[in-house]
């Protein structure tokens, strides 16, 4: 192919490289110069144009693009007619896009004139969606280069859509005391929305206590039934292979293939299998419709694409899915820590609904319940961390004696929660610009929850308070900013900071979470047994 200035007298049969307007004659870029066009340009005083002349062995851009697209296109894809050296390819069915990444890379290294671009591999697509495009950069390429590009693709089609298969999905939700049925109902509605694009059927909606034995029994029932895929939504996030959901799967006769994902949101996802059926332990963020790791795994299973340990380990690049949905704003440079934010753990209550025992001193997973709230604040780097004591002061202090914390005693603990909040805030150092107030009987609240509250305050320093929400309902812990501290001294009774939040109105930042941990406390022997189970 020759490219450059060509005399008008020699331009017939060439391709115009640029649009030309001269007198009554207009030649568009890429148009074939005819004798009539050449005469019109000459009559307008044009002596030469920049044009392309094809040589023996050249393949015109549209023909080259069409041949290459035909070789790339696999099942579930249709290629449109070529235009200006481009062929767009569209999905003909809903499913998951499969891409031979190595073949595409090899194709794109053949010649700078030959390119193909695709959507990310294993992305969920819908019918009619543009999924790839071939583009020939110049007006022609050599036959040799076209053949080399075809050879680089290998024997298989490099791009295809794995269509969703008719699937039945069985769902099990575990329940803890304090978890409202409406939370599970909303989770199921979100789940149905996820199944809709694949026309998958919900084959079971089982709800069982968050305990190993009843969950194992339910998993076993679904494994023997007609469910193709089993999904477990836990009332508490999976944090270890010895946790309730992994152990229940093993007890049911299944196996845990992998726990954890390099995808955020959705780190705490479990991959398992029983009787040849995939079992997905859903992360807390799967209760939200926002894209997360659960979508990636579920969509692939619905399309018949197996997801194993090695597949998960390769998900890190691209695994940060925009900003995590529970953050109200993106992180700002230099704002990765909580700054001068202190912590207060309320551990003064009498545990009246628990009976004779102090619930905070009851053992859970090898340590007293109260330690979980304190350790979460320490892990979130709050400084200082104050623990407000009252009932059985000496025993509570003994249970926490090895931790770098300060104790504040509330002699008026019998009057209610407000007295402990007042005592904790009054003992804060002057440099504390805010404080996260945690309840000592909420052992499933993690340091990540506290960090997000602190981060939200740093992003919106004018806020008076930051609270977590679960499907629109406020939970704990809460962050109170220094400007609201004077009002704390007016609190009475057992309502804690709730009245202050109501009065703060629009200056309260709500941070949505999908983990029920922010709404579950241990108030009764039944709730404790459920967690211990």
N, C-alpha and C positions, 0 to 999 in steps of 0.2 A: 504494500500500500504506500502510495506517495502522497505526501501532504505538503501544501505550500502554495505560493502564488502561481497562478496559471493564466496565461493570456486568454482573453475571451474567445479568440479564434480557435483555441485548442480545448475549450472547456466543455464542449458537448459530450455528454456521457459521464461527466464527473459529478461528484456530490458536493454541494455547497457547504462549506464549513461554518459559515455565519449567515445570518439573515441580512439580505441586501434590499434596500428600497431605492430605486433610481427611476425617476420619471413615473411612467405608468406601470413599470415592471417591479414586482416584488418577488424575491426568491427567499423562501424560508430555509432556515438551517436544516441540513439533512436532505434537502430536496435534490432530485436528479435534474441536472441542467440539460434542457432540451435545446434543439436548434432555435426554436421560437424564443425561449428565454434568453439565449445568448445574443440573438439579434436585438431584442429589446434593451438589454444592458449596453450593447455596443452603441445603439442609437441614442442612449442617454449619456454617452460619453465615458462609460466604464471600460477601461482598457484591460484590466485583469481582476481576478477574484481569488480569494483563498479557497482552495477546493481539495478534494480527495479523489485520487484516481486508483481504482482497484487494479491489482496485478494478478497474473495467473497464480493460483494457489490461495488466493484470499477468499474468505467466507464473509459475506455481508453480515452486519451486526444483528439484524433480525433473525436471519437463518441460524447464525451461531447460537444466539440466545435460545432459540426454540429447540435446537438439538440438545443443548446442555440441560435445559429445564426438563425435557422429556426423560433424560437419563436420571435426573435427580428425583423425580416425582414418584413417590411410592403410594401405598394404599391410603385412602382417605384424603387425597389431595387432587386438585384439578389445576392445570396451568392455563392462563388466559393467552390470547393471541399476542405475539410480540409487537412492541411499539418502541421506536427509537432505541433499539438494542436492549430492551427490557422485557422480561417475562415475569409477571407476578403469579404467585401460587397461593391458592386458598384451600382451607379445610372444607371438606364436603360433609363432615360429620363431627359431632362433639366427641372429645376424647383427650388424649395426652400426646403431645408432639414428641416423636422420637427422632433424634438426630445422631448420625454417625459423625461425631465431632472430629475424629482423626481424618475421616474422608473429606470433610468440608475444609479443614485446615490444609490438607494436601491439594485440594482443588484450587484454593485461593493462592497457593504458592507457585502455580504453573506459570502465570504471566500476569503482570499488573493490569492487562487489558481485560482479564476474565475474572469476574467476581460473583459471589453469591452471599447473601445475608439471610439469616434466619432468626426467628424468635428463640429464646433460650430453650435448650433441650429440656424435655420433660415438663414443659409448661402446659397447663390445661387450656384447651382451645374450644371454640364453638364453631358450628357450621357457618361458612361464609367469612371467617376471619382470615386476614392476610397473614401467612405464616412464613413466607420466604420470597425472595426476589433475586433473579439472575440479571446482571447488568454487564453488557459489553461496553467498555469505556470508549474506545474509538469507533470509527465507522465500519471497521472490519478487522478480523484477525486471521492469521494464517490457518490453513487446514491442519498443519502440524500441531499448532497449539491447541486447537479444538480436540484433536485426538488425544493429546497428552492430558488434557483436563478430564476427558471421558475415562481414560485409563486410571487417573488418580482416584476416581470414585470407587473403584473396586467392583466386585460382582453384585453387591446388594444395593438396593435403593437407599440413598443416604438420608432421605427425609420422608417421613410417613406420619400418619396419625393413628395411634392405637385407639380404636373406638371403644367407648364404654361398653361393658358387657352387662346383660341383665343380671343384677345382683340383689341379694337379700342381706340386709345388714341388721344384726342383732345388737342392741345397746343395753348395757347394764349401768345403772347409776348407783353409787354407794351413798349412804345417808348417815349423817351424824346428828345427834340432838342439836337443835338450833339452826340447822340448815332448812330454810323455808322451802316447802314444796314448789313455790312459784319459781325458785331458782332452777330447779330441775325441769320444770315445765318450759321455761324459756330456753334452757339448753337444748331440749328436744326440738323446739321450733327452729332453732338455728341449725340443728343437725338435719332436719328435714329440708331446709333450704340448701344445704350442702349436697344432699342426695339428688335434688331435683334435676340438675343439668345432666346427670347420668341416668335419669329415669330409674334409679335404684329404689328398692322397696324396704321400708322399715319392718323387719320381720319380728322384732321383739322390743319391748320397752319394760325392762325389769328394774325394780328398785329394791335394794337390799341393804342391811346395815353395813357400815364400813368395818367389817371384820373378815378375817381370812376364810373361815369355814363357810358362812353363807355365800360369800362371793365365789368361792371355789365351786360350790354346788351349782350356782347359776351359770358359771362358765361351762361346767360340764353339761348342763342341760342344753345350752345353745350349741355346743360342739356336736352333740348328737342329733340336733334338729336340722332345719333346712337353712340356717343362716350361713352365708358364704364368708362373711367378715364379722368379727366380733369386736365391739368398741366398748371400753370401760371408762366412764367418767367418774373420777374419784372425788369424794367429799374433801379429801386432803391430797395435796400434790405428792407424787411419787418422788422420794428423795434418796432411795437406796434399794438395792436388789432384795433386801430383807423386809421391805415395806409391805403393806397389806396386799396391794394389787399384784406385784410380782410373785409373792408367796402363794397367793390364791391360785394363780395360773399354774404354778408348779404343783400345788396340792391337787389340782384338777387333772393332772397328767400332762400338762403342756410344758413348754420351755420358754425361757426368756432369751431372746437372741441379742438384744441390745437395749441399754437404758441410757438415755441422754442423746441430745442432738446438737451439732454445731449450727443451729438455726435459732434466731431470736427475733420475735417471740416464739416460744415453744421448746425451750431446752429440755424440759422434763417430760419427754415422750418415751414410752416403752414399746418396743417391738417384740412380739412373741408369736407363738404358734401352738396350736393344739389340733390333733387329728387332721393335719394338712391345711387347717384354716388359719388365716392371719388373725392375730389378736393385737389390738392397738390400745395401749394405755394412754388415754388422751391427756395432754398437758392442760393446766388450768385455763390458758388463753383460748383453748378450743371452744369454750363457752361463748366466745365472742365471734361475730361474723367476719371480723378482720382477718386477712390472710396470715397464716402462721404455719408452723411445721406440720400440724395435723392435716392441713389441706394437701400439702405435698405428698404425704404418705397415703392418705385416703384416696385421692384422685388416681394415683398409680395403681393401687389395688383394684379400684373400680374398673380400670382399663386393662386388667389382667397383667400388669407389670409388677413383678415381684420386687419388694424392697427388703434388702438384707443389710447386715452390719456394714459391709463395705460401701454400699450405696449411701448409707447415712453419713459415713465418715468423709465422703466426698462432697457433702452439701455445704461445707463451710464457706467457700467462695460464692458470694451471692446470697449467703444465708442470713445476712442482716437485712431484714425486711422493712426497709424504710425506717421511720421512727417507731419505736415500740408503742403500741396503741395506748398503754397505760400512762404514757408521758404526755402532759398537756402541751408541751412545747419541746422543740429540739434542744439538745444540750448546747450550751454556749462554751466557747474556748475558755479553759481555765476554771470551769465550774464542775469539776468531777467529784468533789467531796462536799460534805455537809457544812463546812465552815464552823462558825461558833454556834452550833446547835447542840443543846444538851438533851439528856434523856431523863425521863421520870418513869419509874415502874411502880404502879400502885399495888402494894402487897400487904395491906392492913386489914382487909375484910375478915369477918367472923365466919364465913362459909356456912351460913345458917341453913341453906338448902342442902348442904352436903351431909348434915348430921353432926356427929360429934367430932369428926376429923376435920383438920385444916386442909382444904383441897390443894392449897399451894404447896404443901409438903408431901402430897401423894406422889408416888413414883410413877413415871411414865417413860418408857424406853430407857430405863436405867438411871434416871435422875429426877429430882423433884420438879414438879410442874413449873414452879416460879423461875427456875434457872433458864428456861427457854426464852422467856421474855427479856430477861436481863442480858443473856448472851447475844440475843438478836440485836439489842441496842449497842453492845460493845462491838460486835462485828460490823455494824453500820458506822462505826467510828464517831459515835456521839460522845461529847466530852463537856462536862463530866456526866456520869450516869448516877442518878440518885434513886434509891429504893426507899419508898415510904412504908414504914412498918407500923403495926398496931397490935392486932390480935396475935398472941404467941410470938411476940417480938424476938425473944432470944432464939427460938427455934428457927425462925426465918433467917435471922442473921447468921446462924450457924450453917445453914444450908448454902449460904452465899459467901462465906467467910474468905474463900480463896480468890475471889474475883476483885478486880480493881474498881471498886464502886464506893459510894458514900451512902450511909444510912441516915434517914431522917425519920424520927418517930412522931407519929400523930396520936397524941393522947386522947383525942376526941374521935377515934376511929368508929366508935359505936353509932355516931350521929349520921353516918353515911359517907358516900364516895366523895362528896364535895369537900369535906374536911381534909381528906388526903391530897386532893388536887391543890387546895390552898397551901398545905404544908410543903408540898414539893416545890411549887412555884416560888414561895417565899424564901426557900433555901437556895435558889439558883444564884450563881455568881453574876455580877453586873455585866460581864462581857457576853453572856449568853443572849443572842438575839432572838432565839426561839427555843422551844422545847417540844420533843415528841413524848407524848404521854401514852404509855402502854399499860394494859391491864395484865396483871400477873397470872390470870387464869386463861390466857389465850396462847397455848404452846405452839400452835401451828403458824403463827405470824413470823415470817422470816426477816432477815436483815434486808433483803431486797425490797420488801414492802416499805420499810422505814427509809431506805435510801431514796426511793422514788418520792416519798413525801418531802424529804429534805431537799431534794433536787428541784421539785416543783416550787418550793418556797424561794429558793435561790433564783429561779427563773422569773418569779413574780413577787419581788420583795415587798410590794405594797399590800400583799394579802395579810389578813389577820389570822387566818387559820387555813390548814390544808387537811382534808379528810379523804379517806378511801371510800369508794362506793362499789357495790355489787349490784348490777342491774338497777341502778338508780337509788338503792337504799344505802344510807351511810353506815359505816362500820368503824372499827378501831384497828390501830391506834390513831390518834389525832395529833396534829402539830399546831401549837399555839405560838403566835409571834409576840414579841415584847410589848407592842402597843396595846395588846389585849390583857396583859398581865394584871394591871390594876383592877380590872373588872372581876378577876378570879377571886379576889378577897371578898366579894359579895355573894359568892356561891353558897348555897345551903342544901342540906338534904342529900338525896342519893342520885341526883340527876347528872352529876359530873359537869362537863363543859357543854352539855346539850343546849342549855338556855343561851349561853354566849354565842354559840354557832347560829342559833336562830336570829339573834339580834344583829350579828355581823352581816347577814344578808349576802349581797353580791361580792363582798370581800372575802368570802370563803371559797377556796379553790377545791373543787371536787376532782379527784383522780380516779378514773374507772379501773377496776381490777376484775379479773375473771376467776380469782381463787377464792373459794368460800371461806378460807382461813380467817379473813377479816370479819366474818360474821359469826364465828363459832367460839364459844367459851365453854369452860367446864364448871357448871353450876350444880350438877346433881350427880349422885353415884352412878346413874345410868349413863350420863355423858362421859364420865371417867372410864367406865368399863368399856364403852364403845371405842374410845381412843386406845385404851390398853389392848383391846382385841386386835 
